[in-house]
Amino acid sequence: MLSVVLLGSCETIHYYYQLNEVQPSNPKIVTTEDSGYKYSNREVDINYSFWSADGYVYIKIYNKSRSNIYINLDKSFFVLNGYVNDYYKNESYENTKKSTSLYSKSITGLTYDNYLGNNRATVSKTSENSVTTVEKKKLTIPKKSYRVLKKFYVEDLPFKRCDITLYPKRNEKTVTSEYDIKNSPVVFRNILNYTSGDKIKTIDNKFYISKITNYRKEDFYKPYKIDYCGNIDLSGDGIPFFSPYKFYNKYSDGVGNKFNWSLIKFKTIWGE
């Protein structure tokens, strides 16, 4: 029995990456060379980027008007598969900092030769300062400047599918599963409400996962070199799939992994 446990504990765990591609549903949202998707109107440019683990949504809001605009967070939302997430939650945050100071102090007592006298000693004193930050309902964006919103994730679990190998072998031909907005496992909206002058406006941008591909770690990371004026300056392992329109989930073939099962259609087969 002991030998079985030892053999099982020596099994190699392999790591994998699920690559997800995001598409907008609004034709007014266009691609850019290096800043992700972009939506524009007369007052603002809004850029969306998703490249990260689990699709951390990076939103850059640039005020291109000639006056301040105000993002109304209490009227802005991130809607994920129909579930509403609030930008404003009326929360407060406490940040505590500790500081230690050293000072010299005179202490009366016996000296090393047992005579009464004064000695100098170094004493430390620790103090704490707490600062409470209250969440703002509105964010001001002055003219010709921008703010960044980073608060929500697209999906933190890899999807299981019957038509895609969950644990592909080394150099195995990859299979990509494609979706439209009607059958996509993830559809999300970013709703921003803002005030410009005496007008209140709302921007509602919708996105969805359009492609899913699984990769073995050795096929997800590739060696690279950078040639600068004929010289190789840098080398290492990188991700050739990098794109502001994509994100990834990491998982393994070990125990304890969690998956999103929403793409699996279950069928109950009863015994006779």
CORHU-V192154 format. One record per run of one state. SS is the DSSP state (2 for helix, 1 for strand, 0 for the rest). FROM is the first residue (numbers start at 1). TO is the last residue. If there is no record, write none. Layout:
ss=SS from=FROM to=TO
ss=SS from=FROM to=TO
This chain:
ss=0 from=1 to=1
ss=2 from=2 to=9
ss=0 from=10 to=14
ss=1 from=15 to=24
ss=0 from=25 to=29
ss=1 from=30 to=31
ss=0 from=32 to=36
ss=1 from=37 to=40
ss=0 from=41 to=43
ss=1 from=44 to=49
ss=0 from=50 to=52
ss=1 from=53 to=53
ss=0 from=54 to=55
ss=1 from=56 to=63
ss=0 from=64 to=68
ss=1 from=69 to=72
ss=2 from=73 to=75
ss=0 from=76 to=76
ss=1 from=77 to=80
ss=0 from=81 to=82
ss=1 from=83 to=86
ss=0 from=87 to=91
ss=1 from=92 to=110
ss=0 from=111 to=115
ss=1 from=116 to=134
ss=0 from=135 to=137
ss=1 from=138 to=141
ss=0 from=142 to=144
ss=1 from=145 to=153
ss=0 from=154 to=157
ss=1 from=158 to=159
ss=0 from=160 to=175
ss=1 from=176 to=178
ss=0 from=179 to=186
ss=1 from=187 to=196
ss=0 from=197 to=198
ss=1 from=199 to=216
ss=2 from=217 to=220
ss=0 from=221 to=221
ss=1 from=222 to=228
ss=0 from=229 to=230
ss=1 from=231 to=238
ss=0 from=239 to=245
ss=1 from=246 to=252
ss=0 from=253 to=258
ss=1 from=259 to=260
ss=0 from=261 to=272
